[in-house]
Amino acid sequence: MYKIFLTQKNILQNMQGIDSSSCRHWFEKLRVLNITSVYIYCLMLFAVDNLHYFQTNPSVHVINTTHNTQLHVPSVTLAAIQRY
């Protein structure tokens, strides 16, 4: 992913005619997501669109608290993974 980021940064520098300094300001000014942000955004979209893959854990949050609806990904053991 680092090579993709460097390519993205190089393209941004060439488009804007800037030197090889930090491009963070230009990403923000042009409202462009860097590749890491795009990856995180896609993961969040997947989580929102596929809530049925996740479950809330009522054994952890039995009292009505602000965290009782947090998603819980069930843990698996190595033996369970090796069967597939």
PDB file of N, CA, C and O in Angstrom:
ATOM      1  N   MET A   1       0.824  -1.179   0.000  1.00  0.00           N
ATOM      2  CA  MET A   1       0.000   0.000   0.000  1.00  0.00           C
ATOM      3  C   MET A   1       0.878   1.256   0.000  1.00  0.00           C
ATOM      4  O   MET A   1       0.466   2.313  -0.477  1.00  0.00           O
ATOM      5  N   TYR A   2       2.079   1.125   0.534  1.00  0.00           N
ATOM      6  CA  TYR A   2       2.972   2.283   0.593  1.00  0.00           C
ATOM      7  C   TYR A   2       3.348   2.763  -0.809  1.00  0.00           C
ATOM      8  O   TYR A   2       3.432   3.967  -1.050  1.00  0.00           O
ATOM      9  N   LYS A   3       3.574   1.824  -1.737  1.00  0.00           N
ATOM     10  CA  LYS A   3       3.914   2.213  -3.108  1.00  0.00           C
ATOM     11  C   LYS A   3       2.745   2.935  -3.771  1.00  0.00           C
ATOM     12  O   LYS A   3       2.942   3.875  -4.541  1.00  0.00           O
ATOM     13  N   ILE A   4       1.529   2.488  -3.467  1.00  0.00           N
ATOM     14  CA  ILE A   4       0.357   3.158  -4.022  1.00  0.00           C
ATOM     15  C   ILE A   4       0.254   4.571  -3.471  1.00  0.00           C
ATOM     16  O   ILE A   4      -0.060   5.507  -4.207  1.00  0.00           O
ATOM     17  N   PHE A   5       0.520   4.732  -2.167  1.00  0.00           N
ATOM     18  CA  PHE A   5       0.487   6.066  -1.569  1.00  0.00           C
ATOM     19  C   PHE A   5       1.530   6.967  -2.205  1.00  0.00           C
ATOM     20  O   PHE A   5       1.235   8.124  -2.506  1.00  0.00           O
ATOM     21  N   LEU A   6       2.745   6.469  -2.418  1.00  0.00           N
ATOM     22  CA  LEU A   6       3.782   7.290  -3.042  1.00  0.00           C
ATOM     23  C   LEU A   6       3.390   7.691  -4.454  1.00  0.00           C
ATOM     24  O   LEU A   6       3.649   8.818  -4.877  1.00  0.00           O
ATOM     25  N   THR A   7       2.764   6.768  -5.189  1.00  0.00           N
ATOM     26  CA  THR A   7       2.290   7.091  -6.532  1.00  0.00           C
ATOM     27  C   THR A   7       1.204   8.153  -6.470  1.00  0.00           C
ATOM     28  O   THR A   7       1.212   9.097  -7.259  1.00  0.00           O
ATOM     29  N   GLN A   8       0.274   8.007  -5.542  1.00  0.00           N
ATOM     30  CA  GLN A   8      -0.800   8.983  -5.379  1.00  0.00           C
ATOM     31  C   GLN A   8      -0.211  10.358  -5.020  1.00  0.00           C
ATOM     32  O   GLN A   8      -0.643  11.381  -5.552  1.00  0.00           O
ATOM     33  N   LYS A   9       0.758  10.374  -4.132  1.00  0.00           N
ATOM     34  CA  LYS A   9       1.404  11.614  -3.717  1.00  0.00           C
ATOM     35  C   LYS A   9       2.155  12.246  -4.892  1.00  0.00           C
ATOM     36  O   LYS A   9       2.116  13.463  -5.076  1.00  0.00           O
ATOM     37  N   ASN A  10       2.834  11.422  -5.680  1.00  0.00           N
ATOM     38  CA  ASN A  10       3.572  11.917  -6.837  1.00  0.00           C
ATOM     39  C   ASN A  10       2.625  12.537  -7.864  1.00  0.00           C
ATOM     40  O   ASN A  10       2.925  13.585  -8.435  1.00  0.00           O
ATOM     41  N   ILE A  11       1.493  11.895  -8.096  1.00  0.00           N
ATOM     42  CA  ILE A  11       0.499  12.429  -9.042  1.00  0.00           C
ATOM     43  C   ILE A  11      -0.025  13.769  -8.547  1.00  0.00           C
ATOM     44  O   ILE A  11      -0.165  14.712  -9.326  1.00  0.00           O
ATOM     45  N   LEU A  12      -0.316  13.854  -7.245  1.00  0.00           N
ATOM     46  CA  LEU A  12      -0.807  15.100  -6.666  1.00  0.00           C
ATOM     47  C   LEU A  12       0.232  16.210  -6.801  1.00  0.00           C
ATOM     48  O   LEU A  12      -0.110  17.350  -7.115  1.00  0.00           O
ATOM     49  N   GLN A  13       1.485  15.881  -6.567  1.00  0.00           N
ATOM     50  CA  GLN A  13       2.557  16.882  -6.685  1.00  0.00           C
ATOM     51  C   GLN A  13       2.688  17.363  -8.121  1.00  0.00           C
ATOM     52  O   GLN A  13       2.878  18.556  -8.359  1.00  0.00           O
ATOM     53  N   ASN A  14       2.586  16.445  -9.084  1.00  0.00           N
ATOM     54  CA  ASN A  14       2.697  16.834 -10.485  1.00  0.00           C
ATOM     55  C   ASN A  14       1.498  17.668 -10.927  1.00  0.00           C
ATOM     56  O   ASN A  14       1.655  18.624 -11.687  1.00  0.00           O
ATOM     57  N   MET A  15       0.312  17.317 -10.462  1.00  0.00           N
ATOM     58  CA  MET A  15      -0.883  18.070 -10.838  1.00  0.00           C
ATOM     59  C   MET A  15      -0.854  19.495 -10.291  1.00  0.00           C
ATOM     60  O   MET A  15      -1.273  20.430 -10.972  1.00  0.00           O
ATOM     61  N   GLN A  16      -0.365  19.660  -9.076  1.00  0.00           N
ATOM     62  CA  GLN A  16      -0.374  20.966  -8.426  1.00  0.00           C
ATOM     63  C   GLN A  16       0.938  21.731  -8.600  1.00  0.00           C
ATOM     64  O   GLN A  16       1.024  22.904  -8.238  1.00  0.00           O
ATOM     65  N   GLY A  17       1.951  21.078  -9.148  1.00  0.00           N
ATOM     66  CA  GLY A  17       3.235  21.734  -9.355  1.00  0.00           C
ATOM     67  C   GLY A  17       3.924  22.113  -8.055  1.00  0.00           C
ATOM     68  O   GLY A  17       4.488  23.200  -7.934  1.00  0.00           O
ATOM     69  N   ILE A  18       3.874  21.213  -7.089  1.00  0.00           N
ATOM     70  CA  ILE A  18       4.495  21.487  -5.793  1.00  0.00           C
ATOM     71  C   ILE A  18       5.752  20.650  -5.640  1.00  0.00           C
ATOM     72  O   ILE A  18       5.962  19.682  -6.371  1.00  0.00           O
ATOM     73  N   ASP A  19       6.590  21.035  -4.678  1.00  0.00           N
ATOM     74  CA  ASP A  19       7.838  20.310  -4.451  1.00  0.00           C
ATOM     75  C   ASP A  19       7.567  19.012  -3.684  1.00  0.00           C
ATOM     76  O   ASP A  19       6.415  18.633  -3.474  1.00  0.00           O
ATOM     77  N   SER A  20       8.614  18.359  -3.282  1.00  0.00           N
ATOM     78  CA  SER A  20       8.476  17.042  -2.647  1.00  0.00           C
ATOM     79  C   SER A  20       8.232  17.123  -1.150  1.00  0.00           C
ATOM     80  O   SER A  20       8.557  16.187  -0.419  1.00  0.00           O
ATOM     81  N   SER A  21       7.665  18.223  -0.685  1.00  0.00           N
ATOM     82  CA  SER A  21       7.363  18.338   0.737  1.00  0.00           C
ATOM     83  C   SER A  21       6.081  17.568   1.055  1.00  0.00           C
ATOM     84  O   SER A  21       5.540  16.869   0.198  1.00  0.00           O
ATOM     85  N   SER A  22       5.611  17.699   2.261  1.00  0.00           N
ATOM     86  CA  SER A  22       4.405  16.999   2.684  1.00  0.00           C
ATOM     87  C   SER A  22       3.205  17.452   1.861  1.00  0.00           C
ATOM     88  O   SER A  22       3.050  18.638   1.573  1.00  0.00           O
ATOM     89  N   CYS A  23       2.369  16.505   1.491  1.00  0.00           N
ATOM     90  CA  CYS A  23       1.187  16.802   0.682  1.00  0.00           C
ATOM     91  C   CYS A  23      -0.093  16.775   1.507  1.00  0.00           C
ATOM     92  O   CYS A  23      -1.187  16.888   0.954  1.00  0.00           O
ATOM     93  N   ARG A  24       0.028  16.629   2.805  1.00  0.00           N
ATOM     94  CA  ARG A  24      -1.160  16.528   3.650  1.00  0.00           C
ATOM     95  C   ARG A  24      -2.088  17.725   3.449  1.00  0.00           C
ATOM     96  O   ARG A  24      -3.305  17.564   3.351  1.00  0.00           O
ATOM     97  N   HIS A  25      -1.510  18.920   3.388  1.00  0.00           N
ATOM     98  CA  HIS A  25      -2.311  20.126   3.190  1.00  0.00           C
ATOM     99  C   HIS A  25      -3.067  20.057   1.865  1.00  0.00           C
ATOM    100  O   HIS A  25      -4.227  20.461   1.790  1.00  0.00           O
ATOM    101  N   TRP A  26      -2.418  19.552   0.830  1.00  0.00           N
ATOM    102  CA  TRP A  26      -3.055  19.500  -0.482  1.00  0.00           C
ATOM    103  C   TRP A  26      -4.151  18.443  -0.529  1.00  0.00           C
ATOM    104  O   TRP A  26      -5.170  18.643  -1.191  1.00  0.00           O
ATOM    105  N   PHE A  27      -3.963  17.334   0.155  1.00  0.00           N
ATOM    106  CA  PHE A  27      -5.033  16.339   0.232  1.00  0.00           C
ATOM    107  C   PHE A  27      -6.268  16.960   0.889  1.00  0.00           C
ATOM    108  O   PHE A  27      -7.392  16.752   0.431  1.00  0.00           O
ATOM    109  N   GLU A  28      -6.054  17.719   1.956  1.00  0.00           N
ATOM    110  CA  GLU A  28      -7.167  18.359   2.655  1.00  0.00           C
ATOM    111  C   GLU A  28      -7.789  19.470   1.818  1.00  0.00           C
ATOM    112  O   GLU A  28      -9.012  19.574   1.730  1.00  0.00           O
ATOM    113  N   LYS A  29      -6.948  20.298   1.204  1.00  0.00           N
ATOM    114  CA  LYS A  29      -7.450  21.429   0.416  1.00  0.00           C
ATOM    115  C   LYS A  29      -8.262  20.956  -0.790  1.00  0.00           C
ATOM    116  O   LYS A  29      -9.304  21.531  -1.105  1.00  0.00           O
ATOM    117  N   LEU A  30      -7.789  19.921  -1.454  1.00  0.00           N
ATOM    118  CA  LEU A  30      -8.487  19.411  -2.644  1.00  0.00           C
ATOM    119  C   LEU A  30      -9.581  18.405  -2.297  1.00  0.00           C
ATOM    120  O   LEU A  30     -10.297  17.916  -3.171  1.00  0.00           O
ATOM    121  N   ARG A  31      -9.695  18.106  -0.995  1.00  0.00           N
ATOM    122  CA  ARG A  31     -10.696  17.158  -0.502  1.00  0.00           C
ATOM    123  C   ARG A  31     -10.563  15.789  -1.184  1.00  0.00           C
ATOM    124  O   ARG A  31     -11.533  15.205  -1.668  1.00  0.00           O
ATOM    125  N   VAL A  32      -9.318  15.311  -1.198  1.00  0.00           N
ATOM    126  CA  VAL A  32      -8.984  14.008  -1.764  1.00  0.00           C
ATOM    127  C   VAL A  32      -8.558  13.099  -0.625  1.00  0.00           C
ATOM    128  O   VAL A  32      -7.763  13.497   0.226  1.00  0.00           O
ATOM    129  N   LEU A  33      -9.077  11.885  -0.604  1.00  0.00           N
ATOM    130  CA  LEU A  33      -8.665  10.914   0.401  1.00  0.00           C
ATOM    131  C   LEU A  33      -7.401  10.208  -0.060  1.00  0.00           C
ATOM    132  O   LEU A  33      -7.282   9.829  -1.225  1.00  0.00           O
ATOM    133  N   ASN A  34      -6.455  10.033   0.860  1.00  0.00           N
ATOM    134  CA  ASN A  34      -5.288   9.239   0.498  1.00  0.00           C
ATOM    135  C   ASN A  34      -5.682   7.759   0.538  1.00  0.00           C
ATOM    136  O   ASN A  34      -6.771   7.417   1.000  1.00  0.00           O
ATOM    137  N   ILE A  35      -4.825   6.911   0.069  1.00  0.00           N
ATOM    138  CA  ILE A  35      -5.174   5.498  -0.110  1.00  0.00           C
ATOM    139  C   ILE A  35      -5.519   4.820   1.215  1.00  0.00           C
ATOM    140  O   ILE A  35      -6.390   3.951   1.248  1.00  0.00           O
ATOM    141  N   THR A  36      -4.859   5.199   2.298  1.00  0.00           N
ATOM    142  CA  THR A  36      -5.166   4.619   3.600  1.00  0.00           C
ATOM    143  C   THR A  36      -6.567   5.008   4.039  1.00  0.00           C
ATOM    144  O   THR A  36      -7.311   4.179   4.563  1.00  0.00           O
ATOM    145  N   SER A  37      -6.926   6.255   3.828  1.00  0.00           N
ATOM    146  CA  SER A  37      -8.259   6.728   4.182  1.00  0.00           C
ATOM    147  C   SER A  37      -9.333   6.055   3.331  1.00  0.00           C
ATOM    148  O   SER A  37     -10.419   5.752   3.824  1.00  0.00           O
ATOM    149  N   VAL A  38      -9.033   5.825   2.066  1.00  0.00           N
ATOM    150  CA  VAL A  38      -9.983   5.131   1.183  1.00  0.00           C
ATOM    151  C   VAL A  38     -10.207   3.709   1.680  1.00  0.00           C
ATOM    152  O   VAL A  38     -11.337   3.221   1.682  1.00  0.00           O
ATOM    153  N   TYR A  39      -9.138   3.043   2.102  1.00  0.00           N
ATOM    154  CA  TYR A  39      -9.252   1.685   2.609  1.00  0.00           C
ATOM    155  C   TYR A  39     -10.121   1.638   3.870  1.00  0.00           C
ATOM    156  O   TYR A  39     -10.997   0.781   3.989  1.00  0.00           O
ATOM    157  N   ILE A  40      -9.880   2.553   4.802  1.00  0.00           N
ATOM    158  CA  ILE A  40     -10.663   2.607   6.033  1.00  0.00           C
ATOM    159  C   ILE A  40     -12.113   2.928   5.720  1.00  0.00           C
ATOM    160  O   ILE A  40     -13.018   2.344   6.317  1.00  0.00           O
ATOM    161  N   TYR A  41     -12.349   3.846   4.795  1.00  0.00           N
ATOM    162  CA  TYR A  41     -13.705   4.209   4.400  1.00  0.00           C
ATOM    163  C   TYR A  41     -14.446   3.004   3.819  1.00  0.00           C
ATOM    164  O   TYR A  41     -15.613   2.777   4.137  1.00  0.00           O
ATOM    165  N   CYS A  42     -13.771   2.242   2.975  1.00  0.00           N
ATOM    166  CA  CYS A  42     -14.397   1.046   2.390  1.00  0.00           C
ATOM    167  C   CYS A  42     -14.714   0.003   3.456  1.00  0.00           C
ATOM    168  O   CYS A  42     -15.756  -0.649   3.389  1.00  0.00           O
ATOM    169  N   LEU A  43     -13.834  -0.165   4.436  1.00  0.00           N
ATOM    170  CA  LEU A  43     -14.107  -1.093   5.526  1.00  0.00           C
ATOM    171  C   LEU A  43     -15.323  -0.657   6.333  1.00  0.00           C
ATOM    172  O   LEU A  43     -16.146  -1.486   6.723  1.00  0.00           O
ATOM    173  N   MET A  44     -15.433   0.639   6.582  1.00  0.00           N
ATOM    174  CA  MET A  44     -16.581   1.144   7.324  1.00  0.00           C
ATOM    175  C   MET A  44     -17.871   0.961   6.534  1.00  0.00           C
ATOM    176  O   MET A  44     -18.900   0.610   7.111  1.00  0.00           O
ATOM    177  N   LEU A  45     -17.833   1.194   5.226  1.00  0.00           N
ATOM    178  CA  LEU A  45     -19.020   0.965   4.397  1.00  0.00           C
ATOM    179  C   LEU A  45     -19.422  -0.504   4.419  1.00  0.00           C
ATOM    180  O   LEU A  45     -20.609  -0.823   4.481  1.00  0.00           O
ATOM    181  N   PHE A  46     -18.442  -1.395   4.369  1.00  0.00           N
ATOM    182  CA  PHE A  46     -18.743  -2.814   4.437  1.00  0.00           C
ATOM    183  C   PHE A  46     -19.423  -3.155   5.758  1.00  0.00           C
ATOM    184  O   PHE A  46     -20.407  -3.894   5.782  1.00  0.00           O
ATOM    185  N   ALA A  47     -18.898  -2.616   6.855  1.00  0.00           N
ATOM    186  CA  ALA A  47     -19.472  -2.907   8.170  1.00  0.00           C
ATOM    187  C   ALA A  47     -20.907  -2.400   8.261  1.00  0.00           C
ATOM    188  O   ALA A  47     -21.774  -3.089   8.799  1.00  0.00           O
ATOM    189  N   VAL A  48     -21.163  -1.215   7.747  1.00  0.00           N
ATOM    190  CA  VAL A  48     -22.514  -0.654   7.809  1.00  0.00           C
ATOM    191  C   VAL A  48     -23.473  -1.436   6.920  1.00  0.00           C
ATOM    192  O   VAL A  48     -24.611  -1.695   7.311  1.00  0.00           O
ATOM    193  N   ASP A  49     -23.021  -1.813   5.727  1.00  0.00           N
ATOM    194  CA  ASP A  49     -23.889  -2.526   4.785  1.00  0.00           C
ATOM    195  C   ASP A  49     -24.096  -3.987   5.152  1.00  0.00           C
ATOM    196  O   ASP A  49     -25.032  -4.615   4.656  1.00  0.00           O
ATOM    197  N   ASN A  50     -23.247  -4.544   6.007  1.00  0.00           N
ATOM    198  CA  ASN A  50     -23.308  -5.966   6.324  1.00  0.00           C
ATOM    199  C   ASN A  50     -23.348  -6.195   7.832  1.00  0.00           C
ATOM    200  O   ASN A  50     -22.570  -6.982   8.372  1.00  0.00           O
ATOM    201  N   LEU A  51     -24.248  -5.511   8.490  1.00  0.00           N
ATOM    202  CA  LEU A  51     -24.348  -5.652   9.941  1.00  0.00           C
ATOM    203  C   LEU A  51     -24.697  -7.076  10.360  1.00  0.00           C
ATOM    204  O   LEU A  51     -24.435  -7.462  11.499  1.00  0.00           O
ATOM    205  N   HIS A  52     -25.282  -7.861   9.461  1.00  0.00           N
ATOM    206  CA  HIS A  52     -25.640  -9.236   9.818  1.00  0.00           C
ATOM    207  C   HIS A  52     -24.406 -10.115  10.041  1.00  0.00           C
ATOM    208  O   HIS A  52     -24.521 -11.181  10.645  1.00  0.00           O
ATOM    209  N   TYR A  53     -23.235  -9.694   9.570  1.00  0.00           N
ATOM    210  CA  TYR A  53     -22.013 -10.441   9.840  1.00  0.00           C
ATOM    211  C   TYR A  53     -21.494 -10.205  11.255  1.00  0.00           C
ATOM    212  O   TYR A  53     -20.656 -10.958  11.751  1.00  0.00           O
ATOM    213  N   PHE A  54     -21.989  -9.173  11.889  1.00  0.00           N
ATOM    214  CA  PHE A  54     -21.549  -8.799  13.219  1.00  0.00           C
ATOM    215  C   PHE A  54     -22.685  -9.014  14.198  1.00  0.00           C
ATOM    216  O   PHE A  54     -23.841  -9.138  13.793  1.00  0.00           O
ATOM    217  N   GLN A  55     -22.377  -9.058  15.436  1.00  0.00           N
ATOM    218  CA  GLN A  55     -23.415  -9.222  16.441  1.00  0.00           C
ATOM    219  C   GLN A  55     -23.075  -8.375  17.655  1.00  0.00           C
ATOM    220  O   GLN A  55     -21.908  -8.102  17.937  1.00  0.00           O
ATOM    221  N   THR A  56     -24.109  -7.967  18.363  1.00  0.00           N
ATOM    222  CA  THR A  56     -23.855  -7.316  19.638  1.00  0.00           C
ATOM    223  C   THR A  56     -23.717  -8.414  20.672  1.00  0.00           C
ATOM    224  O   THR A  56     -24.315  -9.480  20.525  1.00  0.00           O
ATOM    225  N   ASN A  57     -22.966  -8.182  21.675  1.00  0.00           N
ATOM    226  CA  ASN A  57     -22.708  -9.209  22.670  1.00  0.00           C
ATOM    227  C   ASN A  57     -23.502  -8.894  23.933  1.00  0.00           C
ATOM    228  O   ASN A  57     -23.051  -8.099  24.757  1.00  0.00           O
ATOM    229  N   PRO A  58     -24.672  -9.500  24.101  1.00  0.00           N
ATOM    230  CA  PRO A  58     -25.491  -9.184  25.275  1.00  0.00           C
ATOM    231  C   PRO A  58     -24.864  -9.645  26.586  1.00  0.00           C
ATOM    232  O   PRO A  58     -25.196  -9.105  27.641  1.00  0.00           O
ATOM    233  N   SER A  59     -23.972 -10.624  26.548  1.00  0.00           N
ATOM    234  CA  SER A  59     -23.354 -11.070  27.801  1.00  0.00           C
ATOM    235  C   SER A  59     -22.369 -10.037  28.336  1.00  0.00           C
ATOM    236  O   SER A  59     -22.097  -9.997  29.536  1.00  0.00           O
ATOM    237  N   VAL A  60     -21.834  -9.202  27.446  1.00  0.00           N
ATOM    238  CA  VAL A  60     -20.919  -8.158  27.886  1.00  0.00           C
ATOM    239  C   VAL A  60     -21.705  -6.931  28.347  1.00  0.00           C
ATOM    240  O   VAL A  60     -21.324  -6.266  29.311  1.00  0.00           O
ATOM    241  N   HIS A  61     -22.802  -6.638  27.651  1.00  0.00           N
ATOM    242  CA  HIS A  61     -23.575  -5.435  27.929  1.00  0.00           C
ATOM    243  C   HIS A  61     -25.005  -5.804  28.307  1.00  0.00           C
ATOM    244  O   HIS A  61     -25.921  -5.642  27.500  1.00  0.00           O
ATOM    245  N   VAL A  62     -25.196  -6.284  29.494  1.00  0.00           N
ATOM    246  CA  VAL A  62     -26.545  -6.654  29.925  1.00  0.00           C
ATOM    247  C   VAL A  62     -27.298  -5.456  30.486  1.00  0.00           C
ATOM    248  O   VAL A  62     -28.528  -5.477  30.539  1.00  0.00           O
ATOM    249  N   ILE A  63     -26.596  -4.427  30.898  1.00  0.00           N
ATOM    250  CA  ILE A  63     -27.231  -3.228  31.426  1.00  0.00           C
ATOM    251  C   ILE A  63     -27.331  -2.212  30.293  1.00  0.00           C
ATOM    252  O   ILE A  63     -26.430  -2.126  29.458  1.00  0.00           O
ATOM    253  N   ASN A  64     -28.399  -1.457  30.257  1.00  0.00           N
ATOM    254  CA  ASN A  64     -28.594  -0.467  29.215  1.00  0.00           C
ATOM    255  C   ASN A  64     -27.607   0.682  29.404  1.00  0.00           C
ATOM    256  O   ASN A  64     -27.880   1.637  30.131  1.00  0.00           O
ATOM    257  N   THR A  65     -26.458   0.576  28.741  1.00  0.00           N
ATOM    258  CA  THR A  65     -25.424   1.600  28.814  1.00  0.00           C
ATOM    259  C   THR A  65     -25.239   2.208  27.440  1.00  0.00           C
ATOM    260  O   THR A  65     -25.874   1.787  26.473  1.00  0.00           O
ATOM    261  N   THR A  66     -24.376   3.187  27.358  1.00  0.00           N
ATOM    262  CA  THR A  66     -24.122   3.802  26.051  1.00  0.00           C
ATOM    263  C   THR A  66     -23.353   2.872  25.125  1.00  0.00           C
ATOM    264  O   THR A  66     -23.320   3.109  23.917  1.00  0.00           O
ATOM    265  N   HIS A  67     -22.735   1.824  25.652  1.00  0.00           N
ATOM    266  CA  HIS A  67     -21.944   0.913  24.831  1.00  0.00           C
ATOM    267  C   HIS A  67     -22.649  -0.424  24.583  1.00  0.00           C
ATOM    268  O   HIS A  67     -22.026  -1.350  24.064  1.00  0.00           O
ATOM    269  N   ASN A  68     -23.907  -0.545  24.935  1.00  0.00           N
ATOM    270  CA  ASN A  68     -24.556  -1.841  24.814  1.00  0.00           C
ATOM    271  C   ASN A  68     -24.850  -2.228  23.372  1.00  0.00           C
ATOM    272  O   ASN A  68     -25.178  -3.385  23.109  1.00  0.00           O
ATOM    273  N   THR A  69     -24.744  -1.303  22.438  1.00  0.00           N
ATOM    274  CA  THR A  69     -24.996  -1.639  21.035  1.00  0.00           C
ATOM    275  C   THR A  69     -23.714  -1.726  20.220  1.00  0.00           C
ATOM    276  O   THR A  69     -23.772  -1.803  18.993  1.00  0.00           O
ATOM    277  N   GLN A  70     -22.569  -1.716  20.870  1.00  0.00           N
ATOM    278  CA  GLN A  70     -21.318  -1.834  20.129  1.00  0.00           C
ATOM    279  C   GLN A  70     -21.243  -3.198  19.457  1.00  0.00           C
ATOM    280  O   GLN A  70     -21.699  -4.204  19.999  1.00  0.00           O
ATOM    281  N   LEU A  71     -20.664  -3.206  18.277  1.00  0.00           N
ATOM    282  CA  LEU A  71     -20.533  -4.452  17.540  1.00  0.00           C
ATOM    283  C   LEU A  71     -19.474  -5.334  18.175  1.00  0.00           C
ATOM    284  O   LEU A  71     -18.476  -4.854  18.712  1.00  0.00           O
ATOM    285  N   HIS A  72     -19.714  -6.614  18.102  1.00  0.00           N
ATOM    286  CA  HIS A  72     -18.777  -7.585  18.650  1.00  0.00           C
ATOM    287  C   HIS A  72     -18.536  -8.638  17.589  1.00  0.00           C
ATOM    288  O   HIS A  72     -19.472  -9.310  17.157  1.00  0.00           O
ATOM    289  N   VAL A  73     -17.295  -8.789  17.166  1.00  0.00           N
ATOM    290  CA  VAL A  73     -16.934  -9.824  16.214  1.00  0.00           C
ATOM    291  C   VAL A  73     -16.552 -11.052  17.016  1.00  0.00           C
ATOM    292  O   VAL A  73     -15.628 -10.995  17.827  1.00  0.00           O
ATOM    293  N   PRO A  74     -17.245 -12.165  16.806  1.00  0.00           N
ATOM    294  CA  PRO A  74     -16.939 -13.351  17.594  1.00  0.00           C
ATOM    295  C   PRO A  74     -15.505 -13.817  17.358  1.00  0.00           C
ATOM    296  O   PRO A  74     -15.032 -13.833  16.221  1.00  0.00           O
ATOM    297  N   SER A  75     -14.833 -14.186  18.410  1.00  0.00           N
ATOM    298  CA  SER A  75     -13.473 -14.690  18.266  1.00  0.00           C
ATOM    299  C   SER A  75     -13.530 -16.159  17.858  1.00  0.00           C
ATOM    300  O   SER A  75     -14.468 -16.881  18.195  1.00  0.00           O
ATOM    301  N   VAL A  76     -12.526 -16.571  17.143  1.00  0.00           N
ATOM    302  CA  VAL A  76     -12.457 -17.959  16.694  1.00  0.00           C
ATOM    303  C   VAL A  76     -11.132 -18.547  17.143  1.00  0.00           C
ATOM    304  O   VAL A  76     -10.158 -17.830  17.373  1.00  0.00           O
ATOM    305  N   THR A  77     -11.118 -19.843  17.260  1.00  0.00           N
ATOM    306  CA  THR A  77      -9.882 -20.513  17.640  1.00  0.00           C
ATOM    307  C   THR A  77      -9.164 -20.981  16.385  1.00  0.00           C
ATOM    308  O   THR A  77      -9.766 -21.093  15.318  1.00  0.00           O
ATOM    309  N   LEU A  78      -7.907 -21.246  16.518  1.00  0.00           N
ATOM    310  CA  LEU A  78      -7.119 -21.706  15.386  1.00  0.00           C
ATOM    311  C   LEU A  78      -7.663 -23.023  14.851  1.00  0.00           C
ATOM    312  O   LEU A  78      -7.683 -23.234  13.638  1.00  0.00           O
ATOM    313  N   ALA A  79      -8.097 -23.901  15.725  1.00  0.00           N
ATOM    314  CA  ALA A  79      -8.624 -25.202  15.283  1.00  0.00           C
ATOM    315  C   ALA A  79      -9.861 -25.009  14.418  1.00  0.00           C
ATOM    316  O   ALA A  79     -10.049 -25.739  13.446  1.00  0.00           O
ATOM    317  N   ALA A  80     -10.706 -24.042  14.752  1.00  0.00           N
ATOM    318  CA  ALA A  80     -11.905 -23.802  13.961  1.00  0.00           C
ATOM    319  C   ALA A  80     -11.548 -23.273  12.573  1.00  0.00           C
ATOM    320  O   ALA A  80     -12.213 -23.602  11.591  1.00  0.00           O
ATOM    321  N   ILE A  81     -10.523 -22.474  12.494  1.00  0.00           N
ATOM    322  CA  ILE A  81     -10.101 -21.925  11.210  1.00  0.00           C
ATOM    323  C   ILE A  81      -9.467 -23.015  10.349  1.00  0.00           C
ATOM    324  O   ILE A  81      -9.654 -23.021   9.133  1.00  0.00           O
ATOM    325  N   GLN A  82      -8.731 -23.925  10.949  1.00  0.00           N
ATOM    326  CA  GLN A  82      -8.018 -24.947  10.184  1.00  0.00           C
ATOM    327  C   GLN A  82      -8.973 -25.942   9.526  1.00  0.00           C
ATOM    328  O   GLN A  82      -8.592 -26.609   8.564  1.00  0.00           O
ATOM    329  N   ARG A  83     -10.180 -26.054  10.013  1.00  0.00           N
ATOM    330  CA  ARG A  83     -11.136 -26.984   9.409  1.00  0.00           C
ATOM    331  C   ARG A  83     -11.610 -26.527   8.033  1.00  0.00           C
ATOM    332  O   ARG A  83     -12.101 -27.342   7.252  1.00  0.00           O
ATOM    333  N   TYR A  84     -11.472 -25.258   7.728  1.00  0.00           N
ATOM    334  CA  TYR A  84     -11.980 -24.737   6.448  1.00  0.00           C
ATOM    335  C   TYR A  84     -10.935 -24.621   5.411  1.00  0.00           C
ATOM    336  O   TYR A  84     -11.221 -24.198   4.290  1.00  0.00           O
TER     337      TYR A  84
END
